[in-house]
Amino acid sequence: MGEELAGEIARGLQRRGLGAPARLLLEAHRPLRPLLAEAAAFISPLARPLLGSRFAALAGLLDREAGYDELIDALDRADAEHR
């Protein structure tokens, strides 16, 4: 599920022209990943109505170091496919 979700997110960001900025932000905020996971738990009451069950999947993806890397790799693949 993690790679599939990462690919779906990456393709959506790439379609909107946000692939490169998203990858840059992910790399820049890598040291803050544990804090971002806590922030996701904090904003979940607000985000859950907007994203539904997908918010939990996204938060779970970003909570794991491997999931974080999966998203970055998916953004790289989406960028390569777009060219």
mmCIF file of the N, C-alpha and C atoms, coordinates in Angstrom:
data_MODEL
# 
_entry.id   MODEL 
# 
loop_
_atom_site.group_PDB 
_atom_site.id 
_atom_site.type_symbol 
_atom_site.label_atom_id 
_atom_site.label_alt_id 
_atom_site.label_comp_id 
_atom_site.label_asym_id 
_atom_site.label_entity_id 
_atom_site.label_seq_id 
_atom_site.pdbx_PDB_ins_code 
_atom_site.Cartn_x 
_atom_site.Cartn_y 
_atom_site.Cartn_z 
_atom_site.occupancy 
_atom_site.B_iso_or_equiv 
_atom_site.pdbx_formal_charge 
_atom_site.auth_seq_id 
_atom_site.auth_comp_id 
_atom_site.auth_asym_id 
_atom_site.auth_atom_id 
_atom_site.pdbx_PDB_model_num 
ATOM 1   N N  . MET A 1 1  ? 0.829   -1.203 0.000   1.00 0.00 ? 1  MET A N  1 
ATOM 2   C CA . MET A 1 1  ? 0.000   0.000  0.000   1.00 0.00 ? 1  MET A CA 1 
ATOM 3   C C  . MET A 1 1  ? 0.862   1.251  0.000   1.00 0.00 ? 1  MET A C  1 
ATOM 4   N N  . GLY A 1 2  ? 2.014   1.226  0.677   1.00 0.00 ? 2  GLY A N  1 
ATOM 5   C CA . GLY A 1 2  ? 2.851   2.411  0.797   1.00 0.00 ? 2  GLY A CA 1 
ATOM 6   C C  . GLY A 1 2  ? 3.370   2.901  -0.533  1.00 0.00 ? 2  GLY A C  1 
ATOM 7   N N  . GLU A 1 3  ? 3.902   1.989  -1.347  1.00 0.00 ? 3  GLU A N  1 
ATOM 8   C CA . GLU A 1 3  ? 4.435   2.396  -2.641  1.00 0.00 ? 3  GLU A CA 1 
ATOM 9   C C  . GLU A 1 3  ? 3.328   2.850  -3.577  1.00 0.00 ? 3  GLU A C  1 
ATOM 10  N N  . GLU A 1 4  ? 2.185   2.188  -3.496  1.00 0.00 ? 4  GLU A N  1 
ATOM 11  C CA . GLU A 1 4  ? 1.050   2.573  -4.330  1.00 0.00 ? 4  GLU A CA 1 
ATOM 12  C C  . GLU A 1 4  ? 0.555   3.970  -3.962  1.00 0.00 ? 4  GLU A C  1 
ATOM 13  N N  . LEU A 1 5  ? 0.429   4.238  -2.675  1.00 0.00 ? 5  LEU A N  1 
ATOM 14  C CA . LEU A 1 5  ? 0.000   5.557  -2.209  1.00 0.00 ? 5  LEU A CA 1 
ATOM 15  C C  . LEU A 1 5  ? 1.032   6.611  -2.579  1.00 0.00 ? 5  LEU A C  1 
ATOM 16  N N  . ALA A 1 6  ? 2.310   6.309  -2.383  1.00 0.00 ? 6  ALA A N  1 
ATOM 17  C CA . ALA A 1 6  ? 3.374   7.259  -2.719  1.00 0.00 ? 6  ALA A CA 1 
ATOM 18  C C  . ALA A 1 6  ? 3.332   7.596  -4.205  1.00 0.00 ? 6  ALA A C  1 
ATOM 19  N N  . GLY A 1 7  ? 3.130   6.588  -5.046  1.00 0.00 ? 7  GLY A N  1 
ATOM 20  C CA . GLY A 1 7  ? 3.055   6.832  -6.483  1.00 0.00 ? 7  GLY A CA 1 
ATOM 21  C C  . GLY A 1 7  ? 1.863   7.681  -6.864  1.00 0.00 ? 7  GLY A C  1 
ATOM 22  N N  . GLU A 1 8  ? 0.741   7.414  -6.232  1.00 0.00 ? 8  GLU A N  1 
ATOM 23  C CA . GLU A 1 8  ? -0.476  8.188  -6.512  1.00 0.00 ? 8  GLU A CA 1 
ATOM 24  C C  . GLU A 1 8  ? -0.289  9.650  -6.111  1.00 0.00 ? 8  GLU A C  1 
ATOM 25  N N  . ILE A 1 9  ? 0.290   9.871  -4.955  1.00 0.00 ? 9  ILE A N  1 
ATOM 26  C CA . ILE A 1 9  ? 0.543   11.240 -4.482  1.00 0.00 ? 9  ILE A CA 1 
ATOM 27  C C  . ILE A 1 9  ? 1.536   11.937 -5.406  1.00 0.00 ? 9  ILE A C  1 
ATOM 28  N N  . ALA A 1 10 ? 2.597   11.234 -5.763  1.00 0.00 ? 10 ALA A N  1 
ATOM 29  C CA . ALA A 1 10 ? 3.630   11.821 -6.630  1.00 0.00 ? 10 ALA A CA 1 
ATOM 30  C C  . ALA A 1 10 ? 3.060   12.205 -7.990  1.00 0.00 ? 10 ALA A C  1 
ATOM 31  N N  . ARG A 1 11 ? 2.244   11.334 -8.576  1.00 0.00 ? 11 ARG A N  1 
ATOM 32  C CA . ARG A 1 11 ? 1.652   11.640 -9.887  1.00 0.00 ? 11 ARG A CA 1 
ATOM 33  C C  . ARG A 1 11 ? 0.710   12.847 -9.787  1.00 0.00 ? 11 ARG A C  1 
ATOM 34  N N  . GLY A 1 12 ? -0.054  12.919 -8.701  1.00 0.00 ? 12 GLY A N  1 
ATOM 35  C CA . GLY A 1 12 ? -0.941  14.065 -8.512  1.00 0.00 ? 12 GLY A CA 1 
ATOM 36  C C  . GLY A 1 12 ? -0.180  15.367 -8.352  1.00 0.00 ? 12 GLY A C  1 
ATOM 37  N N  . LEU A 1 13 ? 0.889   15.331 -7.602  1.00 0.00 ? 13 LEU A N  1 
ATOM 38  C CA . LEU A 1 13 ? 1.708   16.532 -7.441  1.00 0.00 ? 13 LEU A CA 1 
ATOM 39  C C  . LEU A 1 13 ? 2.362   16.921 -8.761  1.00 0.00 ? 13 LEU A C  1 
ATOM 40  N N  . GLN A 1 14 ? 2.837   15.936 -9.512  1.00 0.00 ? 14 GLN A N  1 
ATOM 41  C CA . GLN A 1 14 ? 3.482   16.206 -10.790 1.00 0.00 ? 14 GLN A CA 1 
ATOM 42  C C  . GLN A 1 14 ? 2.496   16.826 -11.777 1.00 0.00 ? 14 GLN A C  1 
ATOM 43  N N  . ARG A 1 15 ? 1.265   16.325 -11.812 1.00 0.00 ? 15 ARG A N  1 
ATOM 44  C CA . ARG A 1 15 ? 0.237   16.886 -12.710 1.00 0.00 ? 15 ARG A CA 1 
ATOM 45  C C  . ARG A 1 15 ? -0.015  18.352 -12.403 1.00 0.00 ? 15 ARG A C  1 
ATOM 46  N N  . ARG A 1 16 ? 0.098   18.707 -11.149 1.00 0.00 ? 16 ARG A N  1 
ATOM 47  C CA . ARG A 1 16 ? -0.161  20.091 -10.736 1.00 0.00 ? 16 ARG A CA 1 
ATOM 48  C C  . ARG A 1 16 ? 1.088   20.967 -10.795 1.00 0.00 ? 16 ARG A C  1 
ATOM 49  N N  . GLY A 1 17 ? 2.201   20.395 -11.234 1.00 0.00 ? 17 GLY A N  1 
ATOM 50  C CA . GLY A 1 17 ? 3.449   21.147 -11.323 1.00 0.00 ? 17 GLY A CA 1 
ATOM 51  C C  . GLY A 1 17 ? 4.127   21.338 -9.980  1.00 0.00 ? 17 GLY A C  1 
ATOM 52  N N  . LEU A 1 18 ? 3.799   20.489 -9.006  1.00 0.00 ? 18 LEU A N  1 
ATOM 53  C CA . LEU A 1 18 ? 4.341   20.635 -7.663  1.00 0.00 ? 18 LEU A CA 1 
ATOM 54  C C  . LEU A 1 18 ? 5.306   19.525 -7.280  1.00 0.00 ? 18 LEU A C  1 
ATOM 55  N N  . GLY A 1 19 ? 5.716   18.710 -8.242  1.00 0.00 ? 19 GLY A N  1 
ATOM 56  C CA . GLY A 1 19 ? 6.609   17.594 -7.940  1.00 0.00 ? 19 GLY A CA 1 
ATOM 57  C C  . GLY A 1 19 ? 7.949   18.042 -7.403  1.00 0.00 ? 19 GLY A C  1 
ATOM 58  N N  . ALA A 1 20 ? 8.597   18.962 -8.104  1.00 0.00 ? 20 ALA A N  1 
ATOM 59  C CA . ALA A 1 20 ? 9.920   19.433 -7.676  1.00 0.00 ? 20 ALA A CA 1 
ATOM 60  C C  . ALA A 1 20 ? 9.851   20.186 -6.338  1.00 0.00 ? 20 ALA A C  1 
ATOM 61  N N  . PRO A 1 21 ? 8.899   21.109 -6.154  1.00 0.00 ? 21 PRO A N  1 
ATOM 62  C CA . PRO A 1 21 ? 8.820   21.777 -4.848  1.00 0.00 ? 21 PRO A CA 1 
ATOM 63  C C  . PRO A 1 21 ? 8.525   20.803 -3.701  1.00 0.00 ? 21 PRO A C  1 
ATOM 64  N N  . ALA A 1 22 ? 7.681   19.805 -3.954  1.00 0.00 ? 22 ALA A N  1 
ATOM 65  C CA . ALA A 1 22 ? 7.364   18.828 -2.908  1.00 0.00 ? 22 ALA A CA 1 
ATOM 66  C C  . ALA A 1 22 ? 8.602   18.022 -2.533  1.00 0.00 ? 22 ALA A C  1 
ATOM 67  N N  . ARG A 1 23 ? 9.384   17.615 -3.543  1.00 0.00 ? 23 ARG A N  1 
ATOM 68  C CA . ARG A 1 23 ? 10.600  16.850 -3.264  1.00 0.00 ? 23 ARG A CA 1 
ATOM 69  C C  . ARG A 1 23 ? 11.593  17.707 -2.478  1.00 0.00 ? 23 ARG A C  1 
ATOM 70  N N  . LEU A 1 24 ? 11.732  18.962 -2.867  1.00 0.00 ? 24 LEU A N  1 
ATOM 71  C CA . LEU A 1 24 ? 12.631  19.868 -2.159  1.00 0.00 ? 24 LEU A CA 1 
ATOM 72  C C  . LEU A 1 24 ? 12.205  20.039 -0.703  1.00 0.00 ? 24 LEU A C  1 
ATOM 73  N N  . LEU A 1 25 ? 10.914  20.207 -0.472  1.00 0.00 ? 25 LEU A N  1 
ATOM 74  C CA . LEU A 1 25 ? 10.417  20.357 0.896   1.00 0.00 ? 25 LEU A CA 1 
ATOM 75  C C  . LEU A 1 25 ? 10.614  19.082 1.710   1.00 0.00 ? 25 LEU A C  1 
ATOM 76  N N  . LEU A 1 26 ? 10.391  17.933 1.093   1.00 0.00 ? 26 LEU A N  1 
ATOM 77  C CA . LEU A 1 26 ? 10.600  16.673 1.812   1.00 0.00 ? 26 LEU A CA 1 
ATOM 78  C C  . LEU A 1 26 ? 12.059  16.518 2.233   1.00 0.00 ? 26 LEU A C  1 
ATOM 79  N N  . GLU A 1 27 ? 12.966  16.816 1.313   1.00 0.00 ? 27 GLU A N  1 
ATOM 80  C CA . GLU A 1 27 ? 14.392  16.701 1.649   1.00 0.00 ? 27 GLU A CA 1 
ATOM 81  C C  . GLU A 1 27 ? 14.790  17.720 2.715   1.00 0.00 ? 27 GLU A C  1 
ATOM 82  N N  . ALA A 1 28 ? 14.284  18.935 2.600   1.00 0.00 ? 28 ALA A N  1 
ATOM 83  C CA . ALA A 1 28 ? 14.643  19.982 3.556   1.00 0.00 ? 28 ALA A CA 1 
ATOM 84  C C  . ALA A 1 28 ? 14.103  19.697 4.955   1.00 0.00 ? 28 ALA A C  1 
ATOM 85  N N  . HIS A 1 29 ? 12.964  19.016 5.027   1.00 0.00 ? 29 HIS A N  1 
ATOM 86  C CA . HIS A 1 29 ? 12.333  18.767 6.321   1.00 0.00 ? 29 HIS A CA 1 
ATOM 87  C C  . HIS A 1 29 ? 12.593  17.364 6.861   1.00 0.00 ? 29 HIS A C  1 
ATOM 88  N N  . ARG A 1 30 ? 13.504  16.628 6.243   1.00 0.00 ? 30 ARG A N  1 
ATOM 89  C CA . ARG A 1 30 ? 13.807  15.268 6.703   1.00 0.00 ? 30 ARG A CA 1 
ATOM 90  C C  . ARG A 1 30 ? 14.194  15.233 8.188   1.00 0.00 ? 30 ARG A C  1 
ATOM 91  N N  . PRO A 1 31 ? 15.019  16.167 8.679   1.00 0.00 ? 31 PRO A N  1 
ATOM 92  C CA . PRO A 1 31 ? 15.345  16.115 10.114  1.00 0.00 ? 31 PRO A CA 1 
ATOM 93  C C  . PRO A 1 31 ? 14.127  16.339 11.020  1.00 0.00 ? 31 PRO A C  1 
ATOM 94  N N  . LEU A 1 32 ? 13.106  16.954 10.490  1.00 0.00 ? 32 LEU A N  1 
ATOM 95  C CA . LEU A 1 32 ? 11.904  17.244 11.288  1.00 0.00 ? 32 LEU A CA 1 
ATOM 96  C C  . LEU A 1 32 ? 10.831  16.174 11.156  1.00 0.00 ? 32 LEU A C  1 
ATOM 97  N N  . ARG A 1 33 ? 11.131  15.087 10.452  1.00 0.00 ? 33 ARG A N  1 
ATOM 98  C CA . ARG A 1 33 ? 10.130  14.049 10.192  1.00 0.00 ? 33 ARG A CA 1 
ATOM 99  C C  . ARG A 1 33 ? 9.419   13.569 11.443  1.00 0.00 ? 33 ARG A C  1 
ATOM 100 N N  . PRO A 1 34 ? 10.123  13.286 12.553  1.00 0.00 ? 34 PRO A N  1 
ATOM 101 C CA . PRO A 1 34 ? 9.388   12.854 13.759  1.00 0.00 ? 34 PRO A CA 1 
ATOM 102 C C  . PRO A 1 34 ? 8.421   13.917 14.278  1.00 0.00 ? 34 PRO A C  1 
ATOM 103 N N  . LEU A 1 35 ? 8.823   15.174 14.188  1.00 0.00 ? 35 LEU A N  1 
ATOM 104 C CA . LEU A 1 35 ? 7.923   16.244 14.637  1.00 0.00 ? 35 LEU A CA 1 
ATOM 105 C C  . LEU A 1 35 ? 6.742   16.408 13.696  1.00 0.00 ? 35 LEU A C  1 
ATOM 106 N N  . LEU A 1 36 ? 6.981   16.201 12.408  1.00 0.00 ? 36 LEU A N  1 
ATOM 107 C CA . LEU A 1 36 ? 5.887   16.294 11.444  1.00 0.00 ? 36 LEU A CA 1 
ATOM 108 C C  . LEU A 1 36 ? 4.853   15.207 11.686  1.00 0.00 ? 36 LEU A C  1 
ATOM 109 N N  . ALA A 1 37 ? 5.307   14.034 12.105  1.00 0.00 ? 37 ALA A N  1 
ATOM 110 C CA . ALA A 1 37 ? 4.370   12.957 12.435  1.00 0.00 ? 37 ALA A CA 1 
ATOM 111 C C  . ALA A 1 37 ? 3.494   13.357 13.621  1.00 0.00 ? 37 ALA A C  1 
ATOM 112 N N  . GLU A 1 38 ? 4.098   14.004 14.591  1.00 0.00 ? 38 GLU A N  1 
ATOM 113 C CA . GLU A 1 38 ? 3.313   14.488 15.739  1.00 0.00 ? 38 GLU A CA 1 
ATOM 114 C C  . GLU A 1 38 ? 2.346   15.590 15.315  1.00 0.00 ? 38 GLU A C  1 
ATOM 115 N N  . ALA A 1 39 ? 2.783   16.449 14.401  1.00 0.00 ? 39 ALA A N  1 
ATOM 116 C CA . ALA A 1 39 ? 1.900   17.509 13.901  1.00 0.00 ? 39 ALA A CA 1 
ATOM 117 C C  . ALA A 1 39 ? 0.720   16.916 13.140  1.00 0.00 ? 39 ALA A C  1 
ATOM 118 N N  . ALA A 1 40 ? 0.964   15.833 12.412  1.00 0.00 ? 40 ALA A N  1 
ATOM 119 C CA . ALA A 1 40 ? -0.129  15.172 11.688  1.00 0.00 ? 40 ALA A CA 1 
ATOM 120 C C  . ALA A 1 40 ? -1.174  14.657 12.662  1.00 0.00 ? 40 ALA A C  1 
ATOM 121 N N  . ALA A 1 41 ? -0.719  14.121 13.777  1.00 0.00 ? 41 ALA A N  1 
ATOM 122 C CA . ALA A 1 41 ? -1.670  13.643 14.790  1.00 0.00 ? 41 ALA A CA 1 
ATOM 123 C C  . ALA A 1 41 ? -2.463  14.816 15.365  1.00 0.00 ? 41 ALA A C  1 
ATOM 124 N N  . PHE A 1 42 ? -1.804  15.951 15.513  1.00 0.00 ? 42 PHE A N  1 
ATOM 125 C CA . PHE A 1 42 ? -2.451  17.134 16.066  1.00 0.00 ? 42 PHE A CA 1 
ATOM 126 C C  . PHE A 1 42 ? -3.515  17.705 15.124  1.00 0.00 ? 42 PHE A C  1 
ATOM 127 N N  . ILE A 1 43 ? -3.212  17.742 13.815  1.00 0.00 ? 43 ILE A N  1 
ATOM 128 C CA . ILE A 1 43 ? -4.166  18.338 12.872  1.00 0.00 ? 43 ILE A CA 1 
ATOM 129 C C  . ILE A 1 43 ? -5.156  17.322 12.295  1.00 0.00 ? 43 ILE A C  1 
ATOM 130 N N  . SER A 1 44 ? -5.051  16.076 12.714  1.00 0.00 ? 44 SER A N  1 
ATOM 131 C CA . SER A 1 44 ? -5.937  15.057 12.144  1.00 0.00 ? 44 SER A CA 1 
ATOM 132 C C  . SER A 1 44 ? -7.423  15.383 12.302  1.00 0.00 ? 44 SER A C  1 
ATOM 133 N N  . PRO A 1 45 ? -7.880  15.978 13.401  1.00 0.00 ? 45 PRO A N  1 
ATOM 134 C CA . PRO A 1 45 ? -9.311  16.306 13.473  1.00 0.00 ? 45 PRO A CA 1 
ATOM 135 C C  . PRO A 1 45 ? -9.757  17.288 12.387  1.00 0.00 ? 45 PRO A C  1 
ATOM 136 N N  . LEU A 1 46 ? -8.845  18.131 11.921  1.00 0.00 ? 46 LEU A N  1 
ATOM 137 C CA . LEU A 1 46 ? -9.190  19.076 10.854  1.00 0.00 ? 46 LEU A CA 1 
ATOM 138 C C  . LEU A 1 46 ? -9.005  18.464 9.471   1.00 0.00 ? 46 LEU A C  1 
ATOM 139 N N  . ALA A 1 47 ? -7.963  17.682 9.307   1.00 0.00 ? 47 ALA A N  1 
ATOM 140 C CA . ALA A 1 47 ? -7.637  17.134 7.989   1.00 0.00 ? 47 ALA A CA 1 
ATOM 141 C C  . ALA A 1 47 ? -8.478  15.909 7.637   1.00 0.00 ? 47 ALA A C  1 
ATOM 142 N N  . ARG A 1 48 ? -8.861  15.150 8.626   1.00 0.00 ? 48 ARG A N  1 
ATOM 143 C CA . ARG A 1 48 ? -9.602  13.915 8.351   1.00 0.00 ? 48 ARG A CA 1 
ATOM 144 C C  . ARG A 1 48 ? -10.912 14.172 7.588   1.00 0.00 ? 48 ARG A C  1 
ATOM 145 N N  . PRO A 1 49 ? -11.688 15.224 7.910   1.00 0.00 ? 49 PRO A N  1 
ATOM 146 C CA . PRO A 1 49 ? -12.900 15.474 7.115   1.00 0.00 ? 49 PRO A CA 1 
ATOM 147 C C  . PRO A 1 49 ? -12.603 15.828 5.659   1.00 0.00 ? 49 PRO A C  1 
ATOM 148 N N  . LEU A 1 50 ? -11.447 16.439 5.406   1.00 0.00 ? 50 LEU A N  1 
ATOM 149 C CA . LEU A 1 50 ? -11.099 16.810 4.038   1.00 0.00 ? 50 LEU A CA 1 
ATOM 150 C C  . LEU A 1 50 ? -10.561 15.631 3.234   1.00 0.00 ? 50 LEU A C  1 
ATOM 151 N N  . LEU A 1 51 ? -9.735  14.803 3.860   1.00 0.00 ? 51 LEU A N  1 
ATOM 152 C CA . LEU A 1 51 ? -9.063  13.716 3.155   1.00 0.00 ? 51 LEU A CA 1 
ATOM 153 C C  . LEU A 1 51 ? -9.620  12.338 3.470   1.00 0.00 ? 51 LEU A C  1 
ATOM 154 N N  . GLY A 1 52 ? -10.440 12.230 4.491   1.00 0.00 ? 52 GLY A N  1 
ATOM 155 C CA . GLY A 1 52 ? -11.026 10.946 4.860   1.00 0.00 ? 52 GLY A CA 1 
ATOM 156 C C  . GLY A 1 52 ? -9.968  9.950  5.319   1.00 0.00 ? 52 GLY A C  1 
ATOM 157 N N  . SER A 1 53 ? -10.157 8.708  4.959   1.00 0.00 ? 53 SER A N  1 
ATOM 158 C CA . SER A 1 53 ? -9.240  7.659  5.396   1.00 0.00 ? 53 SER A CA 1 
ATOM 159 C C  . SER A 1 53 ? -7.866  7.801  4.749   1.00 0.00 ? 53 SER A C  1 
ATOM 160 N N  . ARG A 1 54 ? -7.787  8.551  3.669   1.00 0.00 ? 54 ARG A N  1 
ATOM 161 C CA . ARG A 1 54 ? -6.500  8.754  3.005   1.00 0.00 ? 54 ARG A CA 1 
ATOM 162 C C  . ARG A 1 54 ? -5.538  9.527  3.902   1.00 0.00 ? 54 ARG A C  1 
ATOM 163 N N  . PHE A 1 55 ? -6.063  10.347 4.813   1.00 0.00 ? 55 PHE A N  1 
ATOM 164 C CA . PHE A 1 55 ? -5.182  11.093 5.709   1.00 0.00 ? 55 PHE A CA 1 
ATOM 165 C C  . PHE A 1 55 ? -4.401  10.143 6.601   1.00 0.00 ? 55 PHE A C  1 
ATOM 166 N N  . ALA A 1 56 ? -5.066  9.134  7.127   1.00 0.00 ? 56 ALA A N  1 
ATOM 167 C CA . ALA A 1 56 ? -4.385  8.152  7.982   1.00 0.00 ? 56 ALA A CA 1 
ATOM 168 C C  . ALA A 1 56 ? -3.307  7.416  7.190   1.00 0.00 ? 56 ALA A C  1 
ATOM 169 N N  . ALA A 1 57 ? -3.602  7.084  5.947   1.00 0.00 ? 57 ALA A N  1 
ATOM 170 C CA . ALA A 1 57 ? -2.606  6.400  5.112   1.00 0.00 ? 57 ALA A CA 1 
ATOM 171 C C  . ALA A 1 57 ? -1.417  7.315  4.828   1.00 0.00 ? 57 ALA A C  1 
ATOM 172 N N  . LEU A 1 58 ? -1.687  8.571  4.527   1.00 0.00 ? 58 LEU A N  1 
ATOM 173 C CA . LEU A 1 58 ? -0.611  9.523  4.269   1.00 0.00 ? 58 LEU A CA 1 
ATOM 174 C C  . LEU A 1 58 ? 0.229   9.761  5.518   1.00 0.00 ? 58 LEU A C  1 
ATOM 175 N N  . ALA A 1 59 ? -0.431  9.928  6.660   1.00 0.00 ? 59 ALA A N  1 
ATOM 176 C CA . ALA A 1 59 ? 0.299   10.130 7.909   1.00 0.00 ? 59 ALA A CA 1 
ATOM 177 C C  . ALA A 1 59 ? 1.151   8.909  8.238   1.00 0.00 ? 59 ALA A C  1 
ATOM 178 N N  . GLY A 1 60 ? 0.626   7.722  7.999   1.00 0.00 ? 60 GLY A N  1 
ATOM 179 C CA . GLY A 1 60 ? 1.400   6.499  8.223   1.00 0.00 ? 60 GLY A CA 1 
ATOM 180 C C  . GLY A 1 60 ? 2.590   6.404  7.294   1.00 0.00 ? 60 GLY A C  1 
ATOM 181 N N  . LEU A 1 61 ? 2.416   6.835  6.060   1.00 0.00 ? 61 LEU A N  1 
ATOM 182 C CA . LEU A 1 61 ? 3.510   6.817  5.086   1.00 0.00 ? 61 LEU A CA 1 
ATOM 183 C C  . LEU A 1 61 ? 4.629   7.754  5.518   1.00 0.00 ? 61 LEU A C  1 
ATOM 184 N N  . LEU A 1 62 ? 4.266   8.947  5.921   1.00 0.00 ? 62 LEU A N  1 
ATOM 185 C CA . LEU A 1 62 ? 5.275   9.933  6.303   1.00 0.00 ? 62 LEU A CA 1 
ATOM 186 C C  . LEU A 1 62 ? 5.865   9.668  7.680   1.00 0.00 ? 62 LEU A C  1 
ATOM 187 N N  . ASP A 1 63 ? 5.196   8.864  8.474   1.00 0.00 ? 63 ASP A N  1 
ATOM 188 C CA . ASP A 1 63 ? 5.684   8.550  9.817   1.00 0.00 ? 63 ASP A CA 1 
ATOM 189 C C  . ASP A 1 63 ? 6.878   7.601  9.784   1.00 0.00 ? 63 ASP A C  1 
ATOM 190 N N  . ARG A 1 64 ? 6.944   6.768  8.757   1.00 0.00 ? 64 ARG A N  1 
ATOM 191 C CA . ARG A 1 64 ? 8.041   5.805  8.641   1.00 0.00 ? 64 ARG A CA 1 
ATOM 192 C C  . ARG A 1 64 ? 9.153   6.385  7.766   1.00 0.00 ? 64 ARG A C  1 
ATOM 193 N N  . GLU A 1 65 ? 10.396  6.156  8.174   1.00 0.00 ? 65 GLU A N  1 
ATOM 194 C CA . GLU A 1 65 ? 11.537  6.611  7.376   1.00 0.00 ? 65 GLU A CA 1 
ATOM 195 C C  . GLU A 1 65 ? 11.482  5.995  5.980   1.00 0.00 ? 65 GLU A C  1 
ATOM 196 N N  . ALA A 1 66 ? 11.154  4.715  5.906   1.00 0.00 ? 66 ALA A N  1 
ATOM 197 C CA . ALA A 1 66 ? 11.069  4.039  4.607   1.00 0.00 ? 66 ALA A CA 1 
ATOM 198 C C  . ALA A 1 66 ? 9.939   4.630  3.760   1.00 0.00 ? 66 ALA A C  1 
ATOM 199 N N  . GLY A 1 67 ? 8.837   4.983  4.387   1.00 0.00 ? 67 GLY A N  1 
ATOM 200 C CA . GLY A 1 67 ? 7.726   5.595  3.669   1.00 0.00 ? 67 GLY A CA 1 
ATOM 201 C C  . GLY A 1 67 ? 8.089   6.965  3.124   1.00 0.00 ? 67 GLY A C  1 
ATOM 202 N N  . TYR A 1 68 ? 8.843   7.702  3.914   1.00 0.00 ? 68 TYR A N  1 
ATOM 203 C CA . TYR A 1 68 ? 9.328   9.019  3.493   1.00 0.00 ? 68 TYR A CA 1 
ATOM 204 C C  . TYR A 1 68 ? 10.186  8.859  2.245   1.00 0.00 ? 68 TYR A C  1 
ATOM 205 N N  . ASP A 1 69 ? 11.082  7.864  2.276   1.00 0.00 ? 69 ASP A N  1 
ATOM 206 C CA . ASP A 1 69 ? 11.947  7.591  1.126   1.00 0.00 ? 69 ASP A CA 1 
ATOM 207 C C  . ASP A 1 69 ? 11.133  7.114  -0.071  1.00 0.00 ? 69 ASP A C  1 
ATOM 208 N N  . GLU A 1 70 ? 10.090  6.324  0.162   1.00 0.00 ? 70 GLU A N  1 
ATOM 209 C CA . GLU A 1 70 ? 9.221   5.858  -0.924  1.00 0.00 ? 70 GLU A CA 1 
ATOM 210 C C  . GLU A 1 70 ? 8.580   7.041  -1.640  1.00 0.00 ? 70 GLU A C  1 
ATOM 211 N N  . LEU A 1 71 ? 8.141   8.027  -0.875  1.00 0.00 ? 71 LEU A N  1 
ATOM 212 C CA . LEU A 1 71 ? 7.512   9.194  -1.484  1.00 0.00 ? 71 LEU A CA 1 
ATOM 213 C C  . LEU A 1 71 ? 8.519   9.989  -2.305  1.00 0.00 ? 71 LEU A C  1 
ATOM 214 N N  . ILE A 1 72 ? 9.712   10.169 -1.792  1.00 0.00 ? 72 ILE A N  1 
ATOM 215 C CA . ILE A 1 72 ? 10.750  10.882 -2.540  1.00 0.00 ? 72 ILE A CA 1 
ATOM 216 C C  . ILE A 1 72 ? 11.101  10.128 -3.820  1.00 0.00 ? 72 ILE A C  1 
ATOM 217 N N  . ASP A 1 73 ? 11.248  8.812  -3.725  1.00 0.00 ? 73 ASP A N  1 
ATOM 218 C CA . ASP A 1 73 ? 11.543  8.002  -4.913  1.00 0.00 ? 73 ASP A CA 1 
ATOM 219 C C  . ASP A 1 73 ? 10.401  8.080  -5.933  1.00 0.00 ? 73 ASP A C  1 
ATOM 220 N N  . ALA A 1 74 ? 9.174   8.068  -5.435  1.00 0.00 ? 74 ALA A N  1 
ATOM 221 C CA . ALA A 1 74 ? 8.014   8.159  -6.335  1.00 0.00 ? 74 ALA A CA 1 
ATOM 222 C C  . ALA A 1 74 ? 7.982   9.517  -7.031  1.00 0.00 ? 74 ALA A C  1 
ATOM 223 N N  . LEU A 1 75 ? 8.359   10.575 -6.325  1.00 0.00 ? 75 LEU A N  1 
ATOM 224 C CA . LEU A 1 75 ? 8.423   11.896 -6.952  1.00 0.00 ? 75 LEU A CA 1 
ATOM 225 C C  . LEU A 1 75 ? 9.495   11.920 -8.039  1.00 0.00 ? 75 LEU A C  1 
ATOM 226 N N  . ASP A 1 76 ? 10.623  11.272 -7.788  1.00 0.00 ? 76 ASP A N  1 
ATOM 227 C CA . ASP A 1 76 ? 11.682  11.185 -8.805  1.00 0.00 ? 76 ASP A CA 1 
ATOM 228 C C  . ASP A 1 76 ? 11.192  10.426 -10.036 1.00 0.00 ? 76 ASP A C  1 
ATOM 229 N N  . ARG A 1 77 ? 10.498  9.304  -9.822  1.00 0.00 ? 77 ARG A N  1 
ATOM 230 C CA . ARG A 1 77 ? 9.974   8.518  -10.948 1.00 0.00 ? 77 ARG A CA 1 
ATOM 231 C C  . ARG A 1 77 ? 8.929   9.307  -11.725 1.00 0.00 ? 77 ARG A C  1 
ATOM 232 N N  . ALA A 1 78 ? 8.050   10.006 -11.030 1.00 0.00 ? 78 ALA A N  1 
ATOM 233 C CA . ALA A 1 78 ? 7.010   10.788 -11.700 1.00 0.00 ? 78 ALA A CA 1 
ATOM 234 C C  . ALA A 1 78 ? 7.640   11.915 -12.523 1.00 0.00 ? 78 ALA A C  1 
ATOM 235 N N  . ASP A 1 79 ? 8.700   12.503 -12.000 1.00 0.00 ? 79 ASP A N  1 
ATOM 236 C CA . ASP A 1 79 ? 9.406   13.563 -12.730 1.00 0.00 ? 79 ASP A CA 1 
ATOM 237 C C  . ASP A 1 79 ? 10.056  12.996 -13.987 1.00 0.00 ? 79 ASP A C  1 
ATOM 238 N N  . ALA A 1 80 ? 10.675  11.817 -13.873 1.00 0.00 ? 80 ALA A N  1 
ATOM 239 C CA . ALA A 1 80 ? 11.326  11.191 -15.026 1.00 0.00 ? 80 ALA A CA 1 
ATOM 240 C C  . ALA A 1 80 ? 10.295  10.803 -16.092 1.00 0.00 ? 80 ALA A C  1 
ATOM 241 N N  . GLU A 1 81 ? 9.123   10.333 -15.675 1.00 0.00 ? 81 GLU A N  1 
ATOM 242 C CA . GLU A 1 81 ? 8.070   9.956  -16.620 1.00 0.00 ? 81 GLU A CA 1 
ATOM 243 C C  . GLU A 1 81 ? 7.494   11.175 -17.320 1.00 0.00 ? 81 GLU A C  1 
ATOM 244 N N  . HIS A 1 82 ? 7.489   12.300 -16.618 1.00 0.00 ? 82 HIS A N  1 
ATOM 245 C CA . HIS A 1 82 ? 6.891   13.527 -17.156 1.00 0.00 ? 82 HIS A CA 1 
ATOM 246 C C  . HIS A 1 82 ? 7.762   14.138 -18.240 1.00 0.00 ? 82 HIS A C  1 
ATOM 247 N N  . ARG A 1 83 ? 9.043   13.913 -18.184 1.00 0.00 ? 83 ARG A N  1 
ATOM 248 C CA . ARG A 1 83 ? 9.977   14.524 -19.153 1.00 0.00 ? 83 ARG A CA 1 
ATOM 249 C C  . ARG A 1 83 ? 9.891   13.914 -20.474 1.00 0.00 ? 83 ARG A C  1 
# 
